[in-house]
Amino acid sequence: MTRQKTSIRGYLWQGLILGLVLLGIGAIVHNTVANLSARGIASGFSFLSRPAGFDIGFSLIPFGEGSTFLDAFAVGLCNTLLVAVLGIIGASVLGLIVALLRLAPHPLLRLIGGTYVEIVRNIPLLLHLFFWYFAVLRQLPSPRQSLSLGPDIFLNIRGLYLPFPADHSALWWLLGALILGLWVGHWARRKALRQQELEGRLPRWQSLPFVLPLLFPLITLLLPIWSLSRPELQGFNFVGGLQLVPELVALVVALSFYTAAFIGEIIRAGILAVAPGQREAAQALGLSSFDTLRLIILPQALRVILPPLTSQYLNVTKNSSLAAAIAFPDLVLVFAGTALNVTGQAVEIMALTMAVYLLISLLISFAMHVFQKQVLHYEG
Protein backbone atom coordinates (compact mmCIF):
# COMPACT_ATOMS: atom_id res chain seq x y z
CA MET A 1 0.00 0.00 0.00
CA THR A 2 2.88 2.37 0.81
CA ARG A 3 4.49 1.67 -2.54
CA GLN A 4 1.18 2.43 -4.31
CA LYS A 5 0.83 5.76 -2.46
CA THR A 6 4.40 6.68 -3.44
CA SER A 7 3.64 5.91 -7.09
CA ILE A 8 0.47 8.05 -7.03
CA ARG A 9 2.34 10.89 -5.35
CA GLY A 10 5.03 10.70 -8.05
CA TYR A 11 2.41 10.97 -10.82
CA LEU A 12 0.82 13.95 -9.07
CA TRP A 13 4.15 15.78 -8.85
CA GLN A 14 4.89 15.05 -12.53
CA GLY A 15 1.46 16.31 -13.53
CA LEU A 16 1.93 19.47 -11.46
CA ILE A 17 5.34 20.18 -13.00
CA LEU A 18 3.99 19.55 -16.52
CA GLY A 19 1.10 21.91 -15.85
CA LEU A 20 3.46 24.64 -14.64
CA VAL A 21 5.63 24.22 -17.74
CA LEU A 22 2.62 24.46 -20.06
CA LEU A 23 1.38 27.49 -18.14
CA GLY A 24 4.76 29.18 -18.55
CA ILE A 25 4.83 28.43 -22.28
CA GLY A 26 1.30 29.80 -22.65
CA ALA A 27 2.28 33.01 -20.82
CA ILE A 28 5.30 33.49 -23.09
CA VAL A 29 3.21 32.96 -26.22
CA HIS A 30 0.50 35.35 -24.97
CA ASN A 31 3.02 38.08 -24.14
CA THR A 32 4.78 37.64 -27.48
CA VAL A 33 1.55 37.96 -29.46
CA ALA A 34 0.50 41.00 -27.40
CA ASN A 35 3.86 42.75 -27.93
CA LEU A 36 3.79 42.04 -31.67
CA SER A 37 0.25 43.44 -31.93
CA ALA A 38 1.26 46.56 -29.99
CA ARG A 39 4.04 47.20 -32.51
CA GLY A 40 1.78 46.60 -35.49
CA ILE A 41 3.52 43.35 -36.50
CA ALA A 42 1.09 40.69 -37.61
CA SER A 43 1.80 37.18 -36.33
CA GLY A 44 1.56 34.07 -38.48
CA PHE A 45 3.22 32.73 -41.60
CA SER A 46 1.22 34.63 -44.22
CA PHE A 47 4.34 36.68 -45.02
CA LEU A 48 5.81 33.61 -46.76
CA SER A 49 3.58 34.23 -49.79
CA ARG A 50 4.71 37.87 -50.19
CA PRO A 51 7.37 38.83 -52.79
CA ALA A 52 10.83 38.86 -51.23
CA GLY A 53 12.15 41.83 -53.22
CA PHE A 54 15.81 40.80 -53.04
CA ASP A 55 18.15 38.56 -55.00
CA ILE A 56 20.35 35.63 -53.92
CA GLY A 57 23.80 35.20 -55.40
CA PHE A 58 23.92 31.38 -55.38
CA SER A 59 20.90 29.09 -55.57
CA LEU A 60 20.23 25.53 -56.69
CA ILE A 61 16.66 26.40 -57.69
CA PRO A 62 15.42 29.38 -59.74
CA PHE A 63 15.09 32.58 -57.71
CA GLY A 64 14.52 36.19 -58.71
CA GLU A 65 13.30 39.46 -57.26
CA GLY A 66 9.70 38.41 -57.90
CA SER A 67 10.10 35.23 -55.85
CA THR A 68 8.41 34.90 -52.47
CA PHE A 69 9.84 34.54 -48.99
CA LEU A 70 8.90 30.87 -49.18
CA ASP A 71 11.14 30.57 -52.24
CA ALA A 72 13.93 32.28 -50.28
CA PHE A 73 13.42 29.74 -47.50
CA ALA A 74 13.67 26.90 -50.03
CA VAL A 75 16.88 28.35 -51.52
CA GLY A 76 18.49 28.66 -48.09
CA LEU A 77 17.42 25.14 -47.14
CA CYS A 78 18.81 23.65 -50.37
CA ASN A 79 22.12 25.47 -49.93
CA THR A 80 22.36 24.29 -46.32
CA LEU A 81 21.68 20.68 -47.32
CA LEU A 82 24.25 20.94 -50.12
CA VAL A 83 26.94 22.14 -47.71
CA ALA A 84 26.01 19.47 -45.13
CA VAL A 85 26.12 16.60 -47.64
CA LEU A 86 29.40 17.71 -49.24
CA GLY A 87 30.93 18.39 -45.83
CA ILE A 88 29.94 14.99 -44.45
CA ILE A 89 31.32 13.17 -47.50
CA GLY A 90 34.56 15.16 -47.53
CA ALA A 91 35.11 14.82 -43.77
CA SER A 92 34.41 11.07 -43.86
CA VAL A 93 36.87 10.34 -46.67
CA LEU A 94 39.57 12.60 -45.27
CA GLY A 95 38.98 11.30 -41.74
CA LEU A 96 39.52 7.71 -42.87
CA ILE A 97 42.78 8.73 -44.55
CA VAL A 98 43.93 10.52 -41.38
CA ALA A 99 43.11 7.46 -39.26
CA LEU A 100 45.11 5.18 -41.57
CA LEU A 101 48.04 7.60 -41.43
CA ARG A 102 47.90 7.59 -37.63
CA LEU A 103 47.99 3.78 -37.64
CA ALA A 104 50.59 3.38 -40.39
CA PRO A 105 53.71 1.35 -39.54
CA HIS A 106 56.01 4.03 -41.01
CA PRO A 107 56.98 6.71 -38.42
CA LEU A 108 56.87 9.54 -40.97
CA LEU A 109 53.27 8.76 -41.92
CA ARG A 110 52.27 8.60 -38.25
CA LEU A 111 53.99 11.95 -37.69
CA ILE A 112 52.09 13.52 -40.60
CA GLY A 113 48.75 12.22 -39.32
CA GLY A 114 49.42 13.24 -35.72
CA THR A 115 50.60 16.72 -36.70
CA TYR A 116 47.49 17.24 -38.82
CA VAL A 117 45.17 16.24 -35.99
CA GLU A 118 46.89 18.32 -33.30
CA ILE A 119 47.04 21.45 -35.44
CA VAL A 120 43.62 21.34 -37.08
CA ARG A 121 41.43 20.40 -34.12
CA ASN A 122 43.01 23.00 -31.81
CA ILE A 123 42.17 25.96 -34.07
CA PRO A 124 38.57 27.29 -34.03
CA LEU A 125 36.47 26.40 -37.05
CA LEU A 126 35.71 30.06 -37.75
CA LEU A 127 39.44 30.74 -38.19
CA HIS A 128 39.70 27.79 -40.56
CA LEU A 129 36.87 29.29 -42.57
CA PHE A 130 38.51 32.73 -42.68
CA PHE A 131 41.84 31.17 -43.68
CA TRP A 132 40.46 29.28 -46.66
CA TYR A 133 38.29 32.18 -47.80
CA PHE A 134 40.45 35.26 -47.26
CA ALA A 135 44.00 33.85 -47.24
CA VAL A 136 43.59 31.26 -50.01
CA LEU A 137 40.62 31.73 -52.32
CA ARG A 138 40.54 35.55 -52.28
CA GLN A 139 44.21 35.55 -53.34
CA LEU A 140 43.61 33.57 -56.52
CA PRO A 141 44.19 35.18 -59.94
CA SER A 142 41.54 36.82 -62.10
CA PRO A 143 39.57 34.79 -64.66
CA ARG A 144 42.02 35.60 -67.45
CA GLN A 145 44.87 34.06 -65.42
CA SER A 146 42.84 31.13 -64.09
CA LEU A 147 44.52 28.02 -62.73
CA SER A 148 43.80 24.98 -64.90
CA LEU A 149 43.16 21.91 -62.72
CA GLY A 150 42.34 19.57 -65.57
CA PRO A 151 40.40 19.42 -68.83
CA ASP A 152 37.81 22.22 -68.69
CA ILE A 153 38.33 22.73 -64.92
CA PHE A 154 39.40 26.22 -63.86
CA LEU A 155 39.95 27.96 -60.53
CA ASN A 156 40.10 31.71 -60.01
CA ILE A 157 38.99 34.40 -57.61
CA ARG A 158 35.38 34.03 -58.79
CA GLY A 159 35.20 30.33 -57.97
CA LEU A 160 35.67 26.85 -59.36
CA TYR A 161 34.35 26.16 -62.87
CA LEU A 162 33.46 22.60 -63.88
CA PRO A 163 31.81 20.88 -66.86
CA PHE A 164 28.11 20.32 -66.17
CA PRO A 165 25.20 18.60 -67.96
CA ALA A 166 23.38 21.01 -70.25
CA ASP A 167 20.13 19.17 -69.40
CA HIS A 168 19.81 19.36 -65.61
CA SER A 169 17.25 16.55 -65.59
CA ALA A 170 20.14 14.16 -66.26
CA LEU A 171 21.18 14.63 -62.64
CA TRP A 172 17.94 13.01 -61.49
CA TRP A 173 18.80 9.96 -63.59
CA LEU A 174 22.21 9.85 -61.94
CA LEU A 175 20.74 10.18 -58.45
CA GLY A 176 18.14 7.50 -59.17
CA ALA A 177 20.84 5.15 -60.47
CA LEU A 178 22.89 5.73 -57.32
CA ILE A 179 19.93 4.99 -55.04
CA LEU A 180 19.07 1.88 -57.06
CA GLY A 181 22.67 0.71 -56.91
CA LEU A 182 22.76 1.17 -53.13
CA TRP A 183 19.50 -0.75 -52.70
CA VAL A 184 20.52 -3.66 -54.96
CA GLY A 185 23.97 -3.72 -53.37
CA HIS A 186 22.40 -3.89 -49.91
CA TRP A 187 20.19 -6.78 -51.02
CA ALA A 188 23.17 -8.62 -52.59
CA ARG A 189 25.26 -8.09 -49.45
CA ARG A 190 22.57 -9.62 -47.25
CA LYS A 191 22.30 -12.59 -49.61
CA ALA A 192 26.08 -13.09 -49.58
CA LEU A 193 26.14 -13.03 -45.77
CA ARG A 194 23.25 -15.48 -45.64
CA GLN A 195 25.18 -17.84 -47.92
CA GLN A 196 28.21 -17.46 -45.67
CA GLU A 197 26.14 -18.53 -42.67
CA LEU A 198 24.85 -21.61 -44.53
CA GLU A 199 28.02 -22.72 -46.36
CA GLY A 200 30.77 -21.20 -44.23
CA ARG A 201 32.22 -19.07 -47.04
CA LEU A 202 31.33 -16.01 -49.05
CA PRO A 203 30.33 -16.43 -52.72
CA ARG A 204 32.70 -15.55 -55.53
CA TRP A 205 30.71 -12.41 -56.27
CA GLN A 206 31.24 -11.09 -52.71
CA SER A 207 32.67 -7.80 -54.05
CA LEU A 208 29.66 -7.13 -56.27
CA PRO A 209 27.60 -5.30 -53.57
CA PHE A 210 30.38 -2.72 -53.27
CA VAL A 211 30.66 -2.29 -57.06
CA LEU A 212 26.96 -1.83 -57.86
CA PRO A 213 26.60 1.67 -56.30
CA LEU A 214 29.30 2.84 -58.72
CA LEU A 215 28.34 0.62 -61.66
CA PHE A 216 24.74 1.82 -61.96
CA PRO A 217 25.66 5.56 -62.19
CA LEU A 218 28.43 4.70 -64.70
CA ILE A 219 25.88 2.92 -66.88
CA THR A 220 23.67 6.02 -66.67
CA LEU A 221 26.56 8.11 -68.01
CA LEU A 222 26.38 6.10 -71.25
CA LEU A 223 22.85 7.35 -71.98
CA PRO A 224 22.45 9.98 -74.74
CA ILE A 225 21.05 12.52 -72.25
CA TRP A 226 24.54 13.56 -71.18
CA SER A 227 25.49 16.64 -73.16
CA LEU A 228 28.10 18.58 -71.20
CA SER A 229 28.26 22.34 -71.06
CA ARG A 230 31.92 23.31 -70.71
CA PRO A 231 33.20 26.57 -69.19
CA GLU A 232 34.76 28.91 -71.74
CA LEU A 233 36.48 32.24 -71.19
CA GLN A 234 34.59 35.04 -72.93
CA GLY A 235 35.74 38.55 -72.19
CA PHE A 236 36.46 38.95 -68.51
CA ASN A 237 34.62 35.88 -67.22
CA PHE A 238 33.73 32.26 -67.94
CA VAL A 239 30.40 31.21 -69.41
CA GLY A 240 28.89 27.75 -69.47
CA GLY A 241 29.52 24.84 -67.17
CA LEU A 242 29.00 24.98 -63.42
CA GLN A 243 30.38 27.72 -61.19
CA LEU A 244 31.03 26.93 -57.54
CA VAL A 245 31.35 30.28 -55.80
CA PRO A 246 34.39 30.81 -53.50
CA GLU A 247 32.15 31.01 -50.44
CA LEU A 248 30.83 27.49 -51.06
CA VAL A 249 34.30 26.07 -51.75
CA ALA A 250 35.77 27.68 -48.62
CA LEU A 251 32.89 26.48 -46.43
CA VAL A 252 33.00 22.87 -47.63
CA VAL A 253 36.80 22.67 -47.43
CA ALA A 254 36.92 24.22 -43.95
CA LEU A 255 34.19 21.91 -42.62
CA SER A 256 35.81 18.85 -44.20
CA PHE A 257 39.34 19.56 -42.97
CA TYR A 258 38.24 20.54 -39.46
CA THR A 259 35.81 17.67 -38.85
CA ALA A 260 38.16 15.12 -40.44
CA ALA A 261 40.58 15.59 -37.54
CA PHE A 262 37.90 14.43 -35.08
CA ILE A 263 36.59 11.66 -37.34
CA GLY A 264 40.15 10.39 -37.85
CA GLU A 265 40.61 10.03 -34.08
CA ILE A 266 37.22 8.30 -33.77
CA ILE A 267 38.11 5.76 -36.46
CA ARG A 268 41.57 5.22 -34.97
CA ALA A 269 40.08 4.61 -31.52
CA GLY A 270 37.56 2.16 -32.99
CA ILE A 271 40.27 0.19 -34.80
CA LEU A 272 42.48 0.07 -31.71
CA ALA A 273 39.51 -1.15 -29.67
CA VAL A 274 39.50 -4.42 -31.65
CA ALA A 275 41.44 -7.14 -29.85
CA PRO A 276 44.94 -7.73 -31.33
CA GLY A 277 44.16 -11.42 -31.54
CA GLN A 278 41.67 -10.73 -34.33
CA ARG A 279 44.44 -9.41 -36.58
CA GLU A 280 46.72 -12.27 -35.66
CA ALA A 281 44.01 -14.81 -36.45
CA ALA A 282 43.37 -13.16 -39.84
CA GLN A 283 47.08 -13.29 -40.66
CA ALA A 284 47.17 -16.96 -39.65
CA LEU A 285 44.36 -17.61 -42.15
CA GLY A 286 46.44 -15.99 -44.89
CA LEU A 287 44.34 -12.83 -45.33
CA SER A 288 46.07 -9.79 -46.77
CA SER A 289 46.35 -6.56 -44.78
CA PHE A 290 43.59 -4.96 -46.87
CA ASP A 291 41.23 -7.93 -46.46
CA THR A 292 41.99 -8.04 -42.74
CA LEU A 293 41.06 -4.39 -42.39
CA ARG A 294 37.96 -4.68 -44.59
CA LEU A 295 36.57 -8.02 -43.39
CA ILE A 296 37.78 -8.34 -39.80
CA ILE A 297 38.82 -5.06 -38.21
CA LEU A 298 36.41 -2.43 -39.56
CA PRO A 299 33.18 -4.46 -39.09
CA GLN A 300 34.03 -4.87 -35.39
CA ALA A 301 35.33 -1.32 -35.00
CA LEU A 302 32.04 0.10 -36.29
CA ARG A 303 30.44 -0.69 -32.91
CA VAL A 304 32.73 1.88 -31.36
CA ILE A 305 32.92 4.27 -34.32
CA LEU A 306 29.28 4.87 -35.23
CA PRO A 307 27.88 6.61 -32.08
CA PRO A 308 30.53 9.40 -31.93
CA LEU A 309 30.58 9.56 -35.74
CA THR A 310 26.89 10.48 -35.66
CA SER A 311 27.70 13.41 -33.39
CA GLN A 312 30.32 14.66 -35.84
CA TYR A 313 27.84 14.47 -38.73
CA LEU A 314 25.41 16.53 -36.66
CA ASN A 315 28.19 19.04 -35.94
CA VAL A 316 28.90 19.41 -39.67
CA THR A 317 25.25 20.23 -40.32
CA LYS A 318 24.99 22.74 -37.48
CA ASN A 319 28.41 24.30 -38.13
CA SER A 320 27.33 25.01 -41.70
CA SER A 321 25.48 28.00 -40.23
CA LEU A 322 28.89 29.73 -40.01
CA ALA A 323 28.38 30.38 -43.73
CA ALA A 324 26.91 33.73 -42.73
CA ALA A 325 30.43 34.85 -41.70
CA ILE A 326 31.57 34.79 -45.35
CA ALA A 327 28.20 35.73 -46.88
CA PHE A 328 27.31 32.34 -48.33
CA PRO A 329 23.50 32.29 -48.74
CA ASP A 330 22.57 29.41 -46.45
CA LEU A 331 19.38 29.17 -44.40
CA VAL A 332 20.71 31.41 -41.62
CA LEU A 333 21.91 34.22 -43.86
CA VAL A 334 19.01 34.19 -46.33
CA PHE A 335 16.05 33.44 -44.10
CA ALA A 336 17.11 34.22 -40.52
CA GLY A 337 19.07 37.23 -41.76
CA THR A 338 17.83 39.03 -44.86
CA ALA A 339 14.22 37.84 -44.72
CA LEU A 340 13.99 38.68 -41.02
CA ASN A 341 15.30 42.20 -41.56
CA VAL A 342 12.83 42.79 -44.39
CA THR A 343 9.71 41.37 -42.72
CA GLY A 344 10.39 41.84 -39.01
CA GLN A 345 8.74 38.44 -38.33
CA ALA A 346 11.46 37.46 -35.87
CA VAL A 347 9.47 34.89 -33.87
CA GLU A 348 8.13 32.96 -36.85
CA ILE A 349 11.37 33.04 -38.83
CA MET A 350 13.59 31.98 -35.93
CA ALA A 351 11.14 29.27 -34.88
CA LEU A 352 11.01 27.91 -38.43
CA THR A 353 14.80 28.04 -38.79
CA MET A 354 15.41 26.21 -35.53
CA ALA A 355 12.75 23.64 -36.43
CA VAL A 356 14.49 22.94 -39.74
CA TYR A 357 17.87 22.36 -38.10
CA LEU A 358 16.20 20.16 -35.49
CA LEU A 359 14.44 18.11 -38.18
CA ILE A 360 17.64 17.67 -40.22
CA SER A 361 19.54 16.56 -37.11
CA LEU A 362 16.82 14.09 -36.16
CA LEU A 363 16.81 12.64 -39.69
CA ILE A 364 20.60 12.19 -39.62
CA SER A 365 20.39 10.54 -36.19
CA PHE A 366 17.63 8.23 -37.40
CA ALA A 367 19.54 7.25 -40.55
CA MET A 368 22.70 6.50 -38.56
CA HIS A 369 20.64 4.51 -36.03
CA VAL A 370 19.15 2.38 -38.81
CA PHE A 371 22.61 1.85 -40.31
CA GLN A 372 24.01 0.89 -36.92
CA LYS A 373 21.26 -1.68 -36.42
CA GLN A 374 22.07 -3.16 -39.80
CA VAL A 375 25.77 -3.38 -38.92
CA LEU A 376 25.08 -5.01 -35.57
CA HIS A 377 22.69 -7.41 -37.28
CA TYR A 378 25.37 -8.41 -39.76
CA GLU A 379 27.88 -8.97 -36.96
CA GLY A 380 25.42 -11.11 -35.04
Residue, then its C-alpha position, 0 to 999 in steps of 0.5 A: m500500500t505504501r508503494q502504491k501511495t508513493s507511485i500516485r504521489g510521483y504521478l501527481w508531482q509530474g502532472l503538477i510540473l507539466g502543468l506549470v511548464l505548459l502554463g509558462i509556455g502559454a504566458i510566453v506565447h501570450n506576451t509575445v503575441a500581445n507585444l507584436s500586436a502593440r508594434g503593429i507586426a502581424s503574427g503568423f506565416s502569411f508573409l511567406s507568400r509575399p514577394a521577397g524583393f531581393d536577389i540571392g547570389f547562389s541558388l540551386i533552384p530558380f530565384g529572382e526578385g519576384s520570388t516569395f519569402l517561401d522561395a527564399f526559404a527553399v533556396g536557403l534550405c537547399n544550400t544548407l543541405l548541399v553544404a552538409v552533404l558535401g561536408i559529411i562526404g569530404a570529412s568522412v573520406l579525409g577522416l579515414i585517410v587521417a586514421l590510416l596515417r595515424l595507424a601506419p607502420h612508417p613513423l613519418l606517416r604517423l607523424i604527418g597524421g598526428t601533426y594534422v590532428e593536433i594542429v587542425r582540431n586545436i584551431p577554431l572552425l571560424l578561423h579555418l573558414f577565414f583562412w580558406y576564404f580570405a588567405v587562399l581563395r581571395q588571393l587567386p588570380s583573375p579569370r584571365q589568369s585562371l589556374s587549370l586543374g584539368p580538362d575544362i576545370f578552372l579555378n580563379i577568384r570568382g570560384l571553381y568552374l566545372p563541366f556540367p550537364a546542359d540538361h539538368s534533368a540528367l542529374w535526377w537519372l544519376l541520383g536515381a541510379l545511385i539509389l538503385g545501386l545502393w538498394v541492390g547492393h544492400w540486397a546482394r550483401r545480405k544474400a552473400l552473408r546469408q550464404q556465408e552462414l549456410e556454407g561457411r564461405l562467401p560467394r565468388w561475387q562477394s565484391l559485387p555489392f560494393v561495385l553496384p553503387l558505382l556501376f549503376p551511375l556509370i551505366t547512366l553516363l552512357l545514356p544519350i542525355w549527357s550533353l556537357s556544357r563546358p566553361e569557356l572564357q569570354g571577355f572577362n569571365f567564364v560562361g557555361g559549365l558549373q560555377l562553384v562560388p568561393e564562399l561554397v568552396a571555402l565552407v566545404v573545405a573548412l568543414s571537411f578539414y576541421t571535422a576530419a581531424f575528429i573523425g580520424e581520431i574516432i576511427r583510430a580509436g575504434i580500430l584500436a579497440v578491436a582485440p589484437g588477436q583478431r588481426e593475428a588470427a586473420q594473418a594466420l588464415g592468410l588474409s592480406s592486410f587490406d582484407t583483414l582491415r575490410l573483413i575483420i577489423l572495420p566491421q568490429a570497430l564500427r560498434v565503437i565508431l558509429p555513435p561518436l561519428t553520428s555526433q560529428y555528422l550533426n556538428v557538420t550540419k549545425n556548423s554550416s550556419l557559419a556560412a553567414a560569416i563569409a556571406f554564403p546564402d545558407l538558411v541562416l543568412v538568407f532566411a534568418g538574416t535578410a528575410l527577417n530584416v525585411t519582414g520583421q517576423a522574428v518569432e516565426i522566422m527563428a522558430l522555423t529556422m530552428a525547427v528545420y535544423l532540429l528536423i535535419s539533425l533528427l533525420i541524420s540521427f535516425a539514418m545512422h541509427v538504422f545503419q548501426k542496427q544493420v551493422l550489428h545485425y550483420e555482426g550477429 
